[in-house]
Amino acid sequence: MSEPNILLADLIGEAGVSNAGLASRINRQLGTRYDHTAVARWVRDHAIPRGRAPQVICEILSQRLGRQVALSDIGMDRTNPDRAPSDLGTVVARTAAMWRQDARDDRFLADARPAGGAAVIMPLFEWENPPGDADVSKAGSHAIGAGDVDRLATARQRYEEMYRRAGGIPVRPRLARFLADQVAPALAGSYSDATGRRLHRTVGSLTALAGICAYDASRQALAQRYFLAALRMAKASGDRRFGGYVVALLANQAMSQAEYRLVIQYCETALRAAHGDLTPALVSDLCTMQARAYARLGDQQACHAQMTRAETAAGHIRRDEEPTETSYVQDGLVETQHAEALRQLGDLTAAEGYALEAVRTAEGAHLRGQVHRHAGLAMIRAQGGRVDEALAPARVMLERVRGMESGRLHDRVRSVRRALADRSSEPEVQEFAEQCDAELRLGL
């Protein structure tokens, strides 16, 4: 899959010129016959037109924007670039362009597919291995201090709470606008190395949260690009623990895409690369994801081994020593994940034991967690043919999910609905199925 030229798309949008308008201006200078489809192809396929067209594009955009635009600024430098694609400045420029495109166009990358192969493995390799960034200070147009970083961190907490209460679908565009309008200018400011590392740590966390919202809105390609950008910022921050968290997000996304061996690879990379710096909460989550992946692959022994590792790590969690990002690892999460792994292995008795413990602590979890816990218990009972007993947790699940706009939670509701409706035609089950359909229609 070719990466779209978001640098060119961003500058075209900033200049306020249409694809047809840009093509027309080029044609007037060069006598060519480009049209809007040619410009769209330059963006979509990252194609570079022949001859002087790239230089003319720079001249047109420079005149429209009132500043000098270079070939590297539009992603059309055919020569060996001075900076590698993973260079921090290059990544920040591309990421800021991505924020602006996402804020302008609600369909940005909607039809794209997540990248694979080297496009994913190389950012992971570069995060794991030296060299690090020797100096992330910047001389910009305005000073950025500790107070500015603190305000961004506070905003991140606010958006996370919104996500947990409302779902990623409504929060994603709001967060994209915040990144474009408030965060991009902060990165372009002036700051010391120490402030810069804190800034990149905080911006990386905001970017990761935007990826979570995109993932929850079923925008997988966009989510992946946000996660990979956050991983590069994690390296700039020097916080290996935060980088491990971002890799865990990539692993969770891979799980949803049924890339189970990739899940295991991601998790092992995070555990290895952080050199023991990961917090117990994150270690437990990484191990539970591996357990679920091994269960999907039918490897019972490896699944049980990872379950044991997860439970051991969970026993060492100290909430006041955990970063903000791992607050999702609440009491009962490990049990929820283990119940799912055991359900996949067909060990329904043990799975139900874990699920009941997860439900017992559900009231202390956020709403999203409550939905997953009750859904998990319903799925286990339905798989065992106990549909009548599955209805009670299924109804609680539906009550908790009501009003939330979340593609992931809606998929969970569909799974429970299907599990019950496929196993029984009893009036109560059919009534529940109709209630699910009504809720899903409201959430579209």
C-alpha positions as CSV (number, residue, x, y, z in Angstrom):
1,M,0.0,0.0,0.0
2,S,1.4,3.4,-1.0
3,E,1.3,6.1,1.7
4,P,-0.8,9.1,0.6
5,N,1.1,12.4,0.2
6,I,-0.5,14.2,3.1
7,L,2.1,17.0,3.0
8,L,0.8,18.0,-0.5
9,A,-2.8,17.5,0.5
10,D,-2.3,19.7,3.6
11,L,-0.7,22.6,1.8
12,I,-3.4,22.5,-1.0
13,G,-6.0,22.7,1.8
14,E,-4.2,25.5,3.6
15,A,-3.8,27.4,0.3
16,G,-7.6,27.2,-0.3
17,V,-7.2,26.0,-3.8
18,S,-9.1,23.0,-5.3
19,N,-7.4,20.1,-7.2
20,A,-8.9,21.5,-10.4
21,G,-7.6,25.0,-9.6
22,L,-4.1,23.8,-8.9
23,A,-4.1,21.7,-12.2
24,S,-5.3,24.7,-14.1
25,R,-2.5,27.0,-12.7
26,I,0.1,24.4,-13.6
27,N,-1.3,24.0,-17.1
28,R,-1.1,27.8,-17.7
29,Q,2.6,27.9,-16.8
30,L,3.7,24.6,-18.5
31,G,1.2,24.1,-21.3
32,T,0.3,20.7,-19.8
33,R,-3.2,19.1,-19.6
34,Y,-3.4,18.1,-16.0
35,D,-6.9,17.9,-14.4
36,H,-8.2,17.4,-10.9
37,T,-7.8,13.6,-11.2
38,A,-4.1,14.0,-11.8
39,V,-3.7,16.1,-8.6
40,A,-5.8,13.5,-6.7
41,R,-3.5,10.8,-7.9
42,W,-0.4,12.7,-6.8
43,V,-2.0,12.8,-3.3
44,R,-3.5,9.3,-3.2
45,D,-0.6,7.4,-4.7
46,H,2.2,9.8,-3.7
47,A,3.0,10.0,-7.4
48,I,5.5,12.7,-8.6
49,P,4.7,14.4,-11.9
50,R,7.5,14.6,-14.5
51,G,9.5,17.6,-15.6
52,R,9.1,21.0,-13.9
53,A,5.7,20.3,-12.5
54,P,6.8,19.8,-8.9
55,Q,8.8,23.1,-8.9
56,V,5.8,24.9,-10.4
57,I,3.6,23.5,-7.6
58,C,6.0,24.9,-5.1
59,E,5.8,28.3,-6.8
60,I,2.0,28.3,-6.9
61,L,1.7,27.3,-3.3
62,S,4.4,29.8,-2.2
63,Q,2.5,32.6,-3.8
64,R,-0.8,31.6,-2.3
65,L,0.6,31.1,1.2
66,G,3.0,34.0,1.3
67,R,6.0,31.8,2.3
68,Q,8.6,29.7,0.6
69,V,7.5,26.1,-0.1
70,A,10.2,23.6,-1.0
71,L,10.0,20.3,-2.8
72,S,10.5,18.5,0.6
73,D,7.5,20.4,2.0
74,I,5.2,18.9,-0.7
75,G,6.7,15.4,-0.5
76,M,8.1,15.5,-4.0
77,D,11.9,15.7,-3.4
78,R,13.3,13.2,-5.9
79,T,16.9,13.6,-4.6
80,N,18.2,11.9,-1.5
81,P,16.6,13.9,1.3
82,D,18.7,15.5,4.0
83,R,16.5,13.9,6.6
84,A,15.5,10.3,7.0
85,P,11.7,9.4,7.0
86,S,12.1,8.6,10.7
87,D,13.8,11.9,11.5
88,L,11.8,13.6,14.3
89,G,11.3,16.9,12.4
90,T,10.0,14.9,9.3
91,V,7.7,12.8,11.5
92,V,6.3,15.9,13.3
93,A,5.7,17.7,10.0
94,R,3.8,14.7,8.6
95,T,1.9,14.2,11.8
96,A,0.8,17.8,12.0
97,A,-0.3,17.6,8.3
98,M,-2.3,14.4,9.2
99,W,-4.0,16.3,12.1
100,R,-5.0,19.1,9.8
101,Q,-6.3,16.8,7.1
102,D,-8.3,14.8,9.6
103,A,-9.7,18.0,11.0
104,R,-10.7,19.3,7.6
105,D,-12.0,16.1,6.0
106,D,-14.1,13.7,8.1
107,R,-13.5,11.0,5.4
108,F,-9.7,11.3,5.6
109,L,-8.2,7.8,5.0
110,A,-11.7,6.3,5.5
111,D,-11.2,3.9,2.5
112,A,-7.5,3.1,3.3
113,R,-6.3,-0.1,4.8
114,P,-3.8,-0.5,7.6
115,A,-0.2,-0.8,6.5
116,G,1.7,-4.0,6.8
117,G,5.2,-5.3,6.4
118,A,8.1,-2.9,6.6
119,A,5.8,0.1,7.0
120,V,4.9,-1.2,10.5
121,I,8.0,-3.2,11.5
122,M,10.5,-0.4,10.8
123,P,8.9,2.1,13.2
124,L,8.8,-0.6,15.8
125,F,12.5,-1.5,15.2
126,E,13.5,2.2,15.3
127,W,11.7,2.7,18.6
128,E,13.4,-0.3,20.1
129,N,16.9,0.3,19.0
130,P,19.4,3.2,19.3
131,P,20.3,5.9,18.6
132,G,17.9,8.0,20.5
133,D,17.3,11.7,20.0
134,A,20.3,13.6,21.4
135,D,18.5,16.9,21.6
136,V,14.8,17.7,20.9
137,S,15.0,21.4,21.6
138,K,13.6,23.8,19.0
139,A,13.9,27.4,18.1
140,G,10.5,28.5,17.0
141,S,8.3,31.7,16.8
142,H,6.9,31.6,20.3
143,A,8.1,30.2,23.6
144,I,6.6,27.0,25.0
145,G,7.0,26.3,28.8
146,A,6.0,23.9,31.4
147,G,2.6,25.5,31.9
148,D,1.8,25.0,28.2
149,V,2.7,21.3,28.5
150,D,0.6,21.0,31.7
151,R,-2.4,22.5,29.8
152,L,-2.1,19.9,27.1
153,A,-1.9,17.1,29.6
154,T,-5.1,18.4,31.3
155,A,-6.8,18.5,27.9
156,R,-5.8,14.9,27.3
157,Q,-7.5,13.8,30.6
158,R,-10.6,15.7,29.5
159,Y,-10.8,14.0,26.1
160,E,-10.2,10.6,27.6
161,E,-13.1,11.0,30.0
162,M,-15.3,12.1,27.0
163,Y,-14.2,9.0,25.1
164,R,-15.1,6.7,27.9
165,R,-18.5,8.3,28.4
166,A,-19.6,9.0,24.8
167,G,-17.4,6.7,22.6
168,G,-14.8,7.4,20.0
169,I,-17.1,8.3,17.1
170,P,-18.1,11.8,18.5
171,V,-14.8,12.5,20.2
172,R,-12.5,11.8,17.3
173,P,-13.3,14.9,15.1
174,R,-13.1,17.2,18.2
175,L,-9.8,15.8,19.2
176,A,-8.5,16.1,15.6
177,R,-9.4,19.8,15.6
178,F,-7.7,20.3,19.0
179,L,-4.5,18.6,17.7
180,A,-4.5,20.8,14.5
181,D,-5.4,24.1,16.2
182,Q,-3.6,23.9,19.5
183,V,-1.0,21.1,19.5
184,A,0.6,21.6,16.1
185,P,1.5,25.3,17.0
186,A,3.0,24.1,20.3
187,L,5.3,21.7,18.5
188,A,6.3,24.5,16.2
189,G,7.3,26.7,19.1
190,S,10.6,27.3,20.9
191,Y,11.5,25.1,23.8
192,S,14.5,23.6,25.6
193,D,15.5,19.9,25.4
194,A,13.9,19.1,28.8
195,T,10.7,20.9,28.0
196,G,10.7,19.3,24.5
197,R,10.9,15.8,25.9
198,R,7.9,16.5,28.2
199,L,6.1,18.1,25.3
200,H,6.6,15.1,23.0
201,R,5.6,12.8,25.8
202,T,2.3,14.7,26.2
203,V,1.7,15.2,22.5
204,G,2.4,11.5,21.9
205,S,-0.2,10.7,24.5
206,L,-2.8,12.9,22.9
207,T,-1.9,11.4,19.5
208,A,-2.3,7.9,20.9
209,L,-5.7,8.8,22.3
210,A,-6.8,10.2,18.9
211,G,-5.7,6.8,17.5
212,I,-7.9,5.0,20.1
213,C,-10.9,7.2,19.1
214,A,-10.2,6.4,15.4
215,Y,-10.0,2.7,16.2
216,D,-13.2,2.9,18.2
217,A,-14.8,4.6,15.2
218,S,-13.7,1.7,13.0
219,R,-11.2,3.9,11.1
220,Q,-8.4,1.3,11.3
221,A,-5.9,2.9,8.8
222,L,-6.2,6.3,10.4
223,A,-5.8,4.7,13.9
224,Q,-2.7,2.9,12.9
225,R,-1.0,6.1,11.6
226,Y,-1.8,7.9,14.8
227,F,-0.3,5.0,16.8
228,L,2.9,5.0,14.7
229,A,3.2,8.8,15.1
230,A,2.8,8.4,18.8
231,L,5.5,5.8,18.9
232,R,8.0,8.1,17.3
233,M,7.1,10.8,19.8
234,A,7.6,8.3,22.6
235,K,11.1,7.8,21.4
236,A,11.8,11.5,21.4
237,S,10.5,11.8,24.9
238,G,12.9,9.1,26.2
239,D,10.1,7.4,28.1
240,R,10.4,3.7,27.3
241,R,7.4,3.0,29.5
242,F,5.2,5.2,27.3
243,G,6.5,3.6,24.2
244,G,5.6,0.2,25.5
245,Y,2.0,1.5,26.0
246,V,1.8,2.6,22.4
247,V,3.0,-0.8,21.2
248,A,0.3,-2.3,23.4
249,L,-2.2,-0.2,21.4
250,L,-0.9,-1.6,18.2
251,A,-1.2,-5.1,19.6
252,N,-4.8,-4.5,20.6
253,Q,-5.6,-3.2,17.1
254,A,-3.9,-6.3,15.6
255,M,-6.1,-8.5,17.8
256,S,-9.2,-6.8,16.3
257,Q,-7.9,-7.6,12.8
258,A,-7.2,-11.3,13.7
259,E,-3.5,-10.8,13.2
260,Y,-2.7,-13.1,16.2
261,R,1.0,-13.8,15.5
262,L,1.5,-10.1,15.1
263,V,-0.1,-9.5,18.5
264,I,2.4,-11.8,20.0
265,Q,5.3,-10.1,18.2
266,Y,4.1,-6.7,19.3
267,C,3.8,-7.7,23.0
268,E,7.1,-9.5,23.1
269,T,8.8,-6.4,21.5
270,A,7.3,-4.1,24.1
271,L,8.3,-6.4,27.0
272,R,11.8,-6.8,25.7
273,A,12.5,-3.3,24.5
274,A,11.4,-1.5,27.7
275,H,14.2,-3.4,29.6
276,G,12.0,-3.9,32.7
277,D,10.7,-0.3,32.8
278,L,7.1,-1.3,32.1
279,T,4.7,-0.9,35.0
280,P,2.9,-4.0,36.3
281,A,-0.4,-2.8,34.9
282,L,1.0,-2.7,31.4
283,V,2.9,-6.0,31.7
284,S,-0.3,-7.7,32.8
285,D,-2.2,-6.2,29.9
286,L,0.5,-7.3,27.4
287,C,0.4,-10.8,28.8
288,T,-3.4,-11.1,28.7
289,M,-3.3,-10.0,25.0
290,Q,-0.8,-12.7,24.3
291,A,-2.9,-15.2,26.2
292,R,-5.9,-14.3,24.0
293,A,-3.8,-14.5,20.8
294,Y,-2.5,-18.0,21.8
295,A,-6.0,-19.1,22.6
296,R,-7.1,-18.0,19.1
297,L,-4.2,-20.0,17.7
298,G,-5.3,-23.1,19.7
299,D,-2.1,-23.1,21.8
300,Q,-3.5,-24.0,25.3
301,Q,-0.1,-24.3,27.0
302,A,1.2,-20.9,25.9
303,C,-2.1,-19.3,26.7
304,H,-2.0,-20.6,30.3
305,A,1.6,-19.5,30.7
306,Q,0.7,-16.0,29.7
307,M,-2.3,-16.0,32.0
308,T,0.0,-16.9,34.9
309,R,2.4,-14.1,34.0
310,A,-0.5,-11.6,33.7
311,E,-1.9,-12.6,37.1
312,T,1.6,-12.3,38.8
313,A,2.1,-8.8,37.3
314,A,-1.4,-7.7,38.3
315,G,-0.6,-8.6,41.9
316,H,2.1,-5.9,41.9
317,I,0.0,-3.0,40.6
318,R,0.3,0.2,42.6
319,R,-2.2,2.7,41.3
320,D,-0.3,5.8,42.5
321,E,2.8,4.6,40.6
322,E,1.0,4.0,37.3
323,P,0.9,6.6,34.5
324,T,-2.4,8.1,33.4
325,E,-2.5,6.0,30.2
326,T,-2.7,2.7,32.1
327,S,-5.8,3.7,34.2
328,Y,-7.8,1.4,31.9
329,V,-6.2,-1.6,33.7
330,Q,-8.8,-1.7,36.5
331,D,-9.7,-4.4,38.9
332,G,-11.3,-7.2,36.9
333,L,-9.7,-6.4,33.5
334,V,-7.4,-9.4,33.7
335,E,-10.3,-11.6,34.6
336,T,-12.3,-10.3,31.7
337,Q,-9.5,-11.0,29.2
338,H,-8.8,-14.5,30.7
339,A,-12.5,-15.4,30.5
340,E,-12.4,-14.5,26.8
341,A,-9.2,-16.6,26.2
342,L,-10.7,-19.6,28.0
343,R,-14.0,-19.3,26.1
344,Q,-12.0,-19.5,22.9
345,L,-10.3,-22.7,24.1
346,G,-13.7,-24.1,25.0
347,D,-13.0,-24.3,28.8
348,L,-16.4,-22.7,29.7
349,T,-16.4,-23.7,33.4
350,A,-13.1,-21.9,34.1
351,A,-14.1,-19.0,31.8
352,E,-17.3,-18.4,33.7
353,G,-15.4,-18.3,36.9
354,Y,-13.2,-15.5,35.7
355,A,-16.2,-13.7,34.1
356,L,-18.2,-13.8,37.3
357,E,-15.2,-12.3,39.2
358,A,-15.0,-9.6,36.5
359,V,-18.7,-8.8,36.9
360,R,-18.4,-8.7,40.7
361,T,-16.0,-5.8,40.4
362,A,-17.7,-4.1,37.4
363,E,-19.3,-1.2,39.3
364,G,-15.8,0.2,40.0
365,A,-14.9,0.1,36.3
366,H,-15.7,2.8,33.7
367,L,-18.8,2.2,31.5
368,R,-16.9,0.7,28.6
369,G,-15.3,-1.9,30.9
370,Q,-18.7,-2.7,32.3
371,V,-20.1,-3.4,28.9
372,H,-17.3,-5.8,28.0
373,R,-17.6,-7.7,31.4
374,H,-21.3,-8.3,31.1
375,A,-21.0,-9.1,27.4
376,G,-18.3,-11.7,28.2
377,L,-20.4,-13.5,30.7
378,A,-23.4,-13.6,28.4
379,M,-21.2,-15.0,25.6
380,I,-19.9,-17.8,27.8
381,R,-23.3,-18.8,28.9
382,A,-24.7,-18.7,25.4
383,Q,-21.9,-20.8,24.1
384,G,-22.7,-23.4,26.7
385,G,-26.3,-23.5,25.6
386,R,-27.6,-21.6,28.7
387,V,-29.3,-18.8,26.8
388,D,-31.9,-18.1,29.5
389,E,-29.1,-17.5,32.0
390,A,-27.2,-15.4,29.4
391,L,-30.1,-12.9,29.1
392,A,-29.5,-11.3,32.5
393,P,-25.9,-10.1,31.8
394,A,-26.8,-9.4,28.2
395,R,-29.5,-7.0,29.4
396,V,-27.1,-5.2,31.7
397,M,-24.7,-4.9,28.8
398,L,-27.4,-3.2,26.7
399,E,-28.3,-0.9,29.5
400,R,-24.7,0.2,30.0
401,V,-24.0,0.8,26.3
402,R,-27.2,2.9,25.7
403,G,-26.3,6.2,24.1
404,M,-22.7,5.4,23.5
405,E,-21.4,6.0,20.0
406,S,-18.7,3.4,19.7
407,G,-18.0,1.1,16.8
408,R,-16.2,-1.4,19.0
409,L,-19.0,-1.6,21.6
410,H,-21.6,-1.9,18.9
411,D,-19.7,-4.8,17.5
412,R,-19.8,-6.3,21.0
413,V,-23.5,-5.9,21.1
414,R,-23.9,-7.5,17.7
415,S,-21.8,-10.5,18.9
416,V,-24.0,-11.0,22.0
417,R,-27.2,-10.6,20.0
418,R,-26.1,-13.1,17.4
419,A,-24.9,-15.6,20.1
420,L,-28.3,-15.5,21.8
421,A,-30.6,-15.3,18.8
422,D,-28.8,-18.1,16.9
423,R,-29.4,-20.5,19.9
424,S,-33.0,-19.7,20.8
425,S,-36.3,-18.5,19.3
426,E,-37.9,-17.8,22.7
427,P,-39.9,-14.6,22.9
428,E,-37.6,-13.1,25.5
429,V,-34.6,-13.7,23.3
430,Q,-36.3,-12.2,20.3
431,E,-37.4,-9.2,22.3
432,F,-33.7,-8.7,23.4
433,A,-32.6,-9.0,19.8
434,E,-35.1,-6.3,18.8
435,Q,-33.8,-4.0,21.6
436,C,-30.3,-4.5,20.4
437,D,-31.3,-3.6,16.8
438,A,-33.0,-0.4,18.1
439,E,-30.0,0.6,20.0
440,L,-27.6,0.0,17.1
441,R,-29.8,2.0,14.8
442,L,-29.7,5.0,17.2
443,G,-25.9,4.7,17.3
444,L,-25.4,5.0,13.6
